[in-house]
Amino acid sequence: MINRIKDAIGLIAPAAWRIEKRREETAELFFVRQELDTRRSKDVTYYTVTLFRKDEAGRLGFTSVTVPPEIAWDELKKRLQEAYYAASFAMNPGYALPDATRAQVEASDDALLQAPLSQIVSKMSAALFASDVHPKAFVNSAELFAERSQTRIVSSEGTDVSWTGGRINGEFVAQCKEPEDVELYQDFSYDRFRPEALSRLVAGTLAFAADRARAQKILKSGNYDLILSGDNVGEVLSYYLRRSSAMMIYPGYSRWKKGECVQKAEDGFEALTISLKAQDPFSPEGIPMKDRTLIEDGILKTVHGGNRFCRYLNEEPTGDYRSLRCENPGTRSFEELKAGPCLWAVTFSDFQMNSMSGYLGGEIRLAYLIEADGTVTPVTGGSVSCSLMEKQSELLFSTERFESGAYEGPYAVRIKAVSVAGTEEEA
């Protein structure tokens, strides 16, 4: 099929081209309570063709089109001709295309890439329900997806790379009916076979659901030392991943420069060391990807991104990263980190880190108000909001670790004196 596409491209004569062949296998399970409701699977192959077009002024435009392997010859030519024509309306300043790379990466020995996907989702569902034993809360529905993909990328510049990747993701809803009927939604994603991590997540979410059912609406407005945990820590630190991308720096949305300090810690607090995690050995452009140091002791070490924006900045194209690892070992155990007074915010209606403004926040569904004497009260209602730029010099991390598809690093972070808008309702 790749040769057929190349032959069709030859009749159009674009400036350059790239072809991605991708085969995707998936296995999916849907549960109501612990009863399997639906089982689905698929095995599809498709091709994404990117055509580049250069004008007389040296500008470069490109358009991508996806075609199935069974496409007829005349229809293939028609789609490619339309794509090449469309590229003339998407012109940008000229830039060099990715350097040629040739490699075939063998799949790792992780079960996700070796075992049948039906077996993977069965074992992950068993891990999920193994923790569904809370006396008051239960999993009322769950969805599990396992995906394995085989990718090959070839280009007019001479690139020919291939690799196998995989991902496990899904979601579940934890419910507790007494003393108030509440539900907590939880999603998850792993790029390795991690049944034990899913079991821990389910157990924790069920406990949170039970506490949410008895949580009080007594949170007063004010400033609290805020503790965030799990994926919420990754969401906060994603600010540094996004602000250091060439796509943000080139148009001036971010003024960060490599070698400059982007986070200075006060005495007694922690300077950030963050790495970029390569989830695949190559980007969709065929650029080799590897783990890289993003920030070291608060100093920006890498500007990262796709080919076009990195070329504009005269930086090495690295590919676009979606995952990070915080290398800080932490200075407190989680129990020490929670020493009161503080507010441990566990779940939100929608927790977000705004990479443009630098503000983080969300509406609280469940938090634990921890007093100076150690008294712990589950609370709900209200919202948190603060500027990370104003708070980043006073961060403390836990020594316990956490791992998900997008974030690996300390389980919890403590942020000083965060503004909290309390609920107006009475207990």
C-alpha positions in Angstrom: 0.0 0.0 0.0 2.8 2.4 0.8 4.2 1.9 -2.7 0.8 2.6 -4.2 0.6 5.8 -2.3 4.1 6.8 -3.4 3.1 6.1 -7.0 0.1 8.3 -6.7 2.1 11.0 -5.1 4.5 10.8 -8.0 1.7 11.9 -10.4 1.1 15.0 -8.3 4.7 16.0 -7.7 4.5 17.8 -4.3 7.6 19.4 -2.7 7.8 16.6 -0.2 5.7 14.0 1.6 5.4 11.7 4.6 3.4 8.5 5.0 2.3 7.0 8.3 1.0 3.4 8.4 -0.8 2.6 11.6 -2.4 -0.6 12.7 -4.5 -0.4 15.9 -5.7 -3.3 17.9 -8.0 -2.7 20.8 -9.9 -4.7 23.4 -12.7 -3.0 25.4 -14.7 -4.1 28.4 -17.8 -2.3 29.9 -19.1 -3.2 33.3 -22.3 -2.4 35.3 -21.3 -3.1 38.9 -19.1 -6.1 38.5 -21.1 -7.7 35.7 -19.6 -7.6 32.2 -22.1 -5.7 30.0 -20.3 -5.3 26.7 -17.1 -6.6 25.2 -15.7 -5.0 22.0 -12.5 -5.4 20.0 -11.2 -4.0 16.7 -8.2 -4.4 14.4 -7.9 -1.6 11.9 -5.2 -0.3 9.6 -5.1 3.1 8.0 -2.6 5.4 6.3 -2.1 9.1 6.9 -0.4 11.0 4.1 1.0 14.5 4.6 1.8 16.5 1.4 4.0 19.6 1.5 3.8 22.4 -1.0 6.3 25.2 -1.6 5.4 28.5 -3.3 7.6 30.9 -5.3 8.4 32.9 -2.1 9.8 29.9 -0.4 6.9 29.5 2.0 5.8 25.9 2.9 2.3 24.6 3.4 1.1 21.1 4.2 -2.1 19.1 4.5 -2.7 15.6 5.8 -5.3 13.1 4.6 -6.2 9.7 6.0 -6.9 6.8 3.6 -8.0 3.2 4.2 -5.9 0.3 2.7 -8.8 -0.8 0.5 -9.2 2.6 -1.3 -9.6 2.5 -5.1 -6.8 3.9 -7.2 -8.9 6.8 -8.7 -10.2 7.8 -5.3 -6.7 7.7 -3.8 -5.4 10.1 -6.5 -8.4 12.4 -6.0 -7.9 12.7 -2.3 -4.2 13.3 -2.7 -4.8 16.0 -5.3 -7.4 17.7 -3.1 -4.9 17.6 -0.2 -2.1 19.0 -2.3 -4.4 21.8 -3.5 -5.5 22.6 0.1 -1.9 22.9 1.2 -1.6 26.1 -0.9 -4.0 27.8 1.5 -1.9 27.0 4.6 1.4 28.6 3.8 4.0 29.3 6.5 7.6 30.7 6.5 9.8 28.0 5.0 11.7 25.5 7.1 13.8 22.4 6.7 11.9 19.1 7.1 13.0 16.5 9.7 16.4 14.8 9.0 16.3 11.3 7.7 16.1 8.5 10.2 16.1 4.8 9.6 15.4 2.4 12.5 13.2 -0.5 13.5 12.6 -0.6 17.3 11.8 -3.9 18.8 8.8 -4.0 21.2 9.7 -4.2 24.9 9.0 -7.3 27.0 6.2 -5.5 28.9 3.0 -7.6 28.9 1.0 -4.8 27.3 3.1 -5.3 24.1 3.4 -9.1 24.2 0.3 -10.7 25.6 -3.1 -10.9 23.9 -5.1 -7.7 24.5 -8.1 -9.7 25.7 -5.9 -11.2 28.4 -4.6 -7.7 29.3 -8.1 -6.2 29.9 -9.2 -9.3 31.8 -6.3 -9.0 34.2 -6.8 -5.2 34.6 -10.5 -5.7 35.3 -9.7 -8.3 37.9 -7.3 -5.8 39.5 -9.9 -3.1 39.4 -12.6 -5.2 41.2 -10.1 -6.8 43.6 -10.3 -3.5 45.5 -14.1 -3.2 45.2 -14.5 -4.4 48.8 -15.2 -1.2 50.7 -17.9 -1.7 53.3 -19.8 1.5 52.3 -18.7 2.4 48.7 -18.7 0.4 45.5 -17.8 0.6 41.8 -21.1 1.1 40.0 -19.7 1.1 36.5 -16.4 0.8 34.7 -14.8 0.9 31.3 -11.4 -0.6 30.3 -9.5 -0.1 27.1 -6.3 -1.7 26.0 -4.6 -0.5 22.8 -1.6 -1.8 20.9 -0.4 0.0 17.8 2.2 -0.8 15.1 3.5 2.3 13.4 5.7 2.8 10.4 6.7 6.3 9.0 8.4 6.9 5.6 9.2 10.2 4.1 10.6 11.8 0.9 13.7 12.8 3.0 14.6 9.1 3.5 13.0 8.4 6.9 11.9 4.8 7.5 11.1 4.0 11.1 8.8 1.6 12.8 7.8 0.6 16.4 5.1 -0.9 18.5 3.4 1.0 21.3 0.5 0.5 23.7 -1.7 2.1 26.2 -4.2 1.1 28.9 -6.9 3.6 29.9 -10.4 3.8 31.1 -12.7 5.1 33.8 -14.9 4.1 36.7 -17.5 5.6 39.0 -17.3 5.1 42.7 -20.6 5.4 44.6 -21.6 5.7 48.2 -25.3 5.9 49.2 -25.2 6.8 52.9 -25.5 9.2 54.5 -25.7 11.1 51.2 -25.9 9.5 47.7 -22.7 10.6 45.9 -20.6 9.5 42.9 -17.0 10.2 42.2 -15.7 9.8 38.6 -12.1 8.6 38.1 -10.2 8.1 34.9 -6.8 6.4 34.5 -4.2 5.9 31.9 -1.0 3.7 31.8 1.6 3.1 29.2 2.6 -0.1 30.9 0.8 -3.1 32.3 0.1 -1.8 35.8 -2.6 -3.8 37.6 -1.3 -3.0 41.1 -1.5 0.8 40.4 -5.1 0.4 39.3 -6.0 -1.5 42.4 -4.5 1.2 44.6 -6.4 3.9 42.7 -9.7 2.1 43.1 -9.2 1.5 46.8 -8.4 5.1 47.3 -11.3 6.4 45.2 -13.8 4.2 47.1 -12.5 5.6 50.4 -12.8 9.1 49.1 -16.4 8.4 47.9 -17.3 7.2 51.4 -15.8 10.4 52.9 -17.5 12.6 50.3 -20.8 11.2 51.4 -20.3 12.4 55.0 -18.4 15.6 54.1 -19.5 18.9 55.7 -20.0 22.2 54.0 -18.1 24.2 56.6 -15.1 25.4 54.7 -14.5 29.1 55.5 -12.9 31.5 53.0 -9.3 32.3 53.6 -5.8 31.3 52.8 -4.8 27.7 53.4 -1.6 25.7 52.8 -2.9 23.5 50.0 -2.0 19.9 49.4 -2.6 18.3 46.0 -2.0 14.7 45.2 -1.9 12.2 42.4 -2.7 13.4 38.9 -3.4 16.9 40.2 0.3 17.3 40.9 1.0 16.3 37.3 -1.6 18.8 36.1 0.2 21.6 38.1 3.7 20.6 36.8 2.3 20.4 33.2 2.6 24.2 33.2 6.4 23.8 32.8 6.0 21.3 30.0 3.7 23.6 28.1 5.5 26.9 28.7 8.8 25.4 27.5 7.4 24.2 24.2 8.5 25.8 20.9 4.9 26.3 20.0 4.4 28.6 22.9 7.8 30.3 22.7 7.9 31.1 19.0 4.7 33.2 18.9 5.7 35.0 22.1 3.1 33.4 24.4 6.0 32.3 26.6 9.2 34.3 27.0 11.3 31.4 28.5 14.8 30.9 27.2 17.0 27.9 27.5 19.6 28.4 30.3 17.5 30.9 32.3 15.9 30.3 35.7 12.2 29.6 35.4 11.6 28.6 39.1 13.7 29.8 42.0 13.1 28.1 45.4 13.3 30.0 48.7 15.4 28.5 51.5 13.9 25.4 52.9 11.8 24.7 49.8 12.5 22.7 46.6 13.9 23.7 43.2 12.3 21.8 40.4 14.0 19.1 38.4 11.7 17.8 35.6 12.3 15.3 32.8 10.4 14.9 29.6 9.2 11.3 29.1 9.2 9.8 25.6 6.0 7.6 25.3 7.1 6.5 21.9 10.6 6.2 20.3 9.5 8.5 17.4 7.1 11.4 16.9 4.4 11.4 14.3 6.9 13.3 12.1 9.5 10.5 12.5 11.7 12.5 14.9 13.6 10.3 17.3 12.4 10.8 20.9 14.1 10.1 24.2 13.8 11.1 27.8 15.3 14.6 28.2 16.0 16.9 31.1 13.5 19.8 30.9 14.4 21.7 34.1 17.3 21.2 36.4 17.3 23.0 39.8 14.9 25.5 38.3 17.0 26.2 35.1 15.4 25.5 31.7 17.5 23.0 29.9 15.4 22.1 26.9 13.1 23.8 24.5 11.0 21.0 22.9 8.5 20.6 20.1 7.7 19.5 16.6 9.8 20.2 13.6 8.4 23.5 12.3 8.5 25.6 15.5 11.9 24.2 16.6 13.4 25.1 13.2 12.0 28.6 13.5 13.8 28.9 16.9 17.0 27.2 15.6 16.5 24.5 18.2 16.9 20.8 17.7 13.5 19.3 16.8 12.6 16.9 19.7 9.0 15.9 18.9 6.0 16.9 21.0 6.0 15.5 24.6 2.8 14.7 26.5 4.3 13.2 29.6 6.7 14.4 32.3 8.6 13.0 35.3 9.4 15.1 38.4 12.8 14.0 39.6 12.5 15.7 43.0 12.9 13.0 45.7 10.7 15.0 48.1 11.7 16.2 51.6 8.7 15.0 53.7 6.8 11.8 54.0 3.2 12.3 53.1 2.1 12.2 56.8 4.7 14.9 57.6 3.5 16.9 54.6 0.0 16.9 56.0 0.9 18.4 59.3 -1.8 20.9 60.1 -3.1 23.4 59.6 -3.7 22.7 55.9 -6.2 21.7 53.3 -5.7 18.4 51.4 -7.9 18.8 48.3 -8.5 15.4 46.8 -11.1 15.7 44.1 -12.5 18.6 42.1 -15.3 19.2 39.7 -12.7 20.3 37.1 -9.2 21.0 38.3 -7.1 23.0 35.7 -3.7 24.5 35.3 -3.9 27.4 32.8 -0.7 27.5 30.8 -1.4 31.0 29.5 -2.2 32.8 32.7 -0.3 30.6 35.2 -3.4 30.2 37.4 -4.5 26.9 38.9 -7.8 26.2 40.4 -11.0 24.2 40.6 -14.2 23.6 42.5 -13.7 21.2 45.5 -15.8 18.0 45.7 -13.8 16.5 48.5 -11.1 17.9 50.7 -9.7 17.2 54.2 -9.4 20.1 56.6 -6.5 19.3 58.9 -6.2 21.3 62.1 -3.1 22.2 64.0 -4.0 19.5 66.6 -4.3 16.8 63.9 -8.1 16.8 63.7 -9.3 15.8 60.2 -12.7 16.8 58.8 -13.9 15.8 55.3 -15.3 19.0 53.7 -17.0 19.8 50.4 -17.8 23.0 48.5 -15.8 26.1 47.7 -13.0 26.5 45.3 -9.2 27.1 45.2 -7.4 29.6 43.0 -3.8 30.9 42.9 -1.0 32.0 40.6 1.6 29.3 40.3 4.2 32.0 39.5 3.6 33.6 42.9 3.7 30.3 44.8 6.3 28.2 42.9 9.2 29.4 45.2 7.6 27.6 48.2 6.9 24.1 47.1 7.3 20.9 49.2 7.0 17.4 47.8 6.3 14.1 49.4 8.8 11.2 49.3 6.1 8.8 48.2 5.8 8.4 44.5 3.0 8.2 41.9 2.8 7.0 38.3 0.2 7.4 35.6 0.4 7.7 31.8 1.0 11.5 31.8 2.9 12.0 35.1 5.5 10.3 37.3 6.9 11.8 40.4 6.1 12.7 44.0 2.6 11.7 45.1 1.8 15.1 46.7 2.9 18.7 46.8 2.2 21.4 49.5 1.7 25.0 48.3 1.7 27.8 50.8 -1.2 30.2 51.5 -3.6 29.5 48.6 -6.8 31.5 48.4 -9.9 29.4 49.1 -13.4 30.7 48.5 -15.6 28.9 51.1 -19.2 27.8 50.7 -22.0 30.1 51.9 -24.1 27.1 53.0 -24.4 26.1 56.7 -23.4 22.7 58.0 
